[in-house]
């Protein structure tokens, strides 16, 4: 791979993280309250996700071959991963828009938000987390790297822990409505 791959990842990050940043600033100003929780799961995940993104950028920029897996042609890897990045961007945008004023970063137990079950949330209870996982999988495929594969596996574990915490909170706030929602929408995009 070459610097072009770095540019693709960088542009994807500018779009992906830009939407996140705009949503957070807009909602925080609109509501006049904090929208970021201080729970350890969210903090650890944010740090790990940032390091994983930096790792992908460094591997692509410096064309690092340590941990390189050559399981497919670079052109095929680019096509598959580019498709994954496009889908992850759309899923991320749809999830940020779909939650409207209920968007929070991490669980904030003292705040009660509406249970959103429409839009993309009809198809998955966790589209934003799923978009992150798809992003990391896309980078892993693009760069065909064992370090990124390990990061993807750790990200799966971290995301699952955050989701379990969030589900416990949503049940405590929404009770039977949340249980009914769980029956119709999978936790991830397909499971």
C-alpha positions in Angstrom: 0.0 0.0 0.0 1.0 3.6 -0.2 0.2 7.1 0.9 -3.1 6.9 -1.0 -4.4 4.5 1.6 -3.4 6.9 4.3 -5.4 9.6 2.6 -8.5 7.3 2.3 -8.3 6.5 6.1 -7.7 10.2 6.9 -10.7 11.3 4.9 -12.9 8.6 6.4 -11.8 9.7 9.9 -12.5 13.4 9.1 -16.1 12.5 8.0 -16.7 9.9 10.7 -15.3 11.9 13.7 -16.5 15.2 12.2 -20.1 14.0 12.4 -19.6 12.9 15.9 -18.0 16.2 17.0 -20.7 18.3 15.3 -23.4 16.3 16.9 -21.8 16.6 20.4 -21.3 20.3 20.1 -24.7 21.0 18.7 -26.6 18.9 21.3 -24.6 20.1 24.2 -25.3 23.7 23.3 -28.9 23.0 22.5 -29.7 21.2 25.7 -27.3 23.1 27.9 -26.3 19.9 29.8 -23.4 17.5 29.6 -23.9 14.7 27.2 -20.7 12.8 27.9 -20.7 10.2 30.8 -17.8 9.5 33.0 -18.1 5.8 33.1 -14.9 3.8 32.8 -16.1 1.6 29.9 -16.6 4.7 27.7 -13.3 6.3 28.7 -11.3 3.1 28.2 -13.0 2.5 24.8 -12.5 6.1 23.6 -8.7 5.9 24.4 -8.4 2.4 22.8 -10.4 3.5 19.7 -8.2 6.6 19.3 -5.0 4.5 19.5 -6.4 2.0 17.0 -7.2 4.8 14.5 -3.7 6.2 15.0 -2.2 2.8 14.5 -4.0 2.4 11.2 -2.9 5.8 10.1 0.7 5.1 11.1 0.8 1.7 9.4 -0.6 3.2 6.2 1.5 6.3 6.1 4.8 4.6 6.8 3.8 1.4 4.9 4.7 -0.7 7.9 5.0 -4.4 6.9 5.4 -5.8 10.5 2.4 -8.0 11.1 1.4 -7.9 7.4 -1.0 -10.7 6.3 -1.2 -11.1 2.5 -4.6 -13.0 2.4 -6.0 -11.2 -0.6 -4.9 -8.9 -3.5 -4.4 -5.3 -2.4 -7.0 -4.1 -5.0 -9.6 -6.5 -3.7 -8.8 -5.4 -0.1 -9.2 -1.8 -1.1 -12.6 -2.4 -2.8 -14.0 -4.4 0.2 -12.7 -2.0 2.8 -13.8 1.1 0.9 -17.3 -0.3 0.8 -17.1 -1.0 4.5 -15.9 2.6 5.2 -18.8 4.0 3.2 -21.4 1.9 5.0 -19.8 2.7 8.4 -20.1 6.4 7.6 -23.8 6.1 6.6 -24.7 3.9 9.5 -22.9 6.4 11.9 -24.7 9.4 10.4 -28.0 7.6 10.5 -27.5 6.7 14.1 -26.4 10.2 15.2 -29.4 11.7 13.4 -31.8 9.1 14.6 -31.2 9.5 18.3 -32.0 13.2 18.0 -31.9 14.7 21.6 -31.4 11.2 23.2 -27.8 11.0 22.0 -25.3 10.5 24.8 -21.6 9.5 24.9 -21.6 6.8 27.6 -24.3 6.2 30.2 -25.4 9.2 32.2 -27.6 7.6 34.9 -29.0 10.9 36.2 -30.5 11.7 32.8 -33.5 10.1 31.3 -33.8 10.0 27.5 -36.5 8.8 25.1 -36.2 5.2 23.9 -35.6 5.5 20.2 -36.9 2.6 18.1 -37.4 4.2 14.7 -35.2 4.9 11.7 -32.1 2.8 11.7 -32.9 1.8 15.3 -35.7 -0.4 13.9 -32.9 -2.7 12.5 -30.3 -2.6 15.2 -30.2 -1.4 18.8 -26.6 -0.3 18.5 -25.9 1.2 15.0 -23.2 3.6 16.2 -21.2 0.9 17.9 -21.7 -1.3 14.9 -20.4 1.5 12.6 -17.2 1.6 14.7 -16.7 -2.1 14.5 -17.3 -2.0 10.7 -14.7 0.8 10.5 -12.1 -1.2 12.4 -12.8 -4.3 10.3 -12.5 -2.2 7.1 -9.1 -0.9 8.2 -8.0 -4.4 9.1 -9.0 -5.7 5.7 -7.5 -2.7 3.9 -4.1 -3.0 5.6 -4.2 -6.8 6.1 -2.4 -6.4 9.4 -2.4 -8.7 12.5 -2.0 -5.7 14.9 -5.2 -4.2 13.6 -6.9 -7.6 13.7 -5.9 -7.8 17.4 -7.3 -4.3 17.9 -10.5 -5.3 16.2 -11.0 -8.2 18.5 -10.3 -6.0 21.6 -12.7 -3.4 20.2 -15.4 -6.1 19.9 -15.0 -7.0 23.6 -15.0 -3.3 24.7 -18.0 -2.5 22.6 -19.9 -5.5 24.0 -19.1 -4.4 27.5 -20.4 -0.9 26.8 -23.6 -2.3 25.2 -24.3 -4.5 28.2 -24.0 -1.5 30.6 -26.2 0.6 28.3 -28.8 -2.2 28.1 -28.9 -2.5 31.9 -29.5 1.2 32.1 -32.1 1.3 29.4 -34.0 -1.6 31.1 -33.9 0.3 34.4 -35.4 3.4 32.8 -37.7 1.9 30.2 -38.6 -1.5 31.6 -41.0 -3.5 29.5 -40.8 -1.1 26.6 -37.1 -1.9 26.3 -37.7 -5.7 26.6 -40.3 -5.5 23.8 -37.8 -3.5 21.7 -35.1 -6.1 22.3 -37.3 -8.7 20.7 -37.7 -6.9 17.4 -34.2 -5.3 16.9 -30.9 -7.2 17.1 -28.1 -6.0 19.3 -25.7 -5.5 16.4 -26.5 -5.2 12.7 -27.1 -8.9 12.2 -27.1 -10.5 15.7 
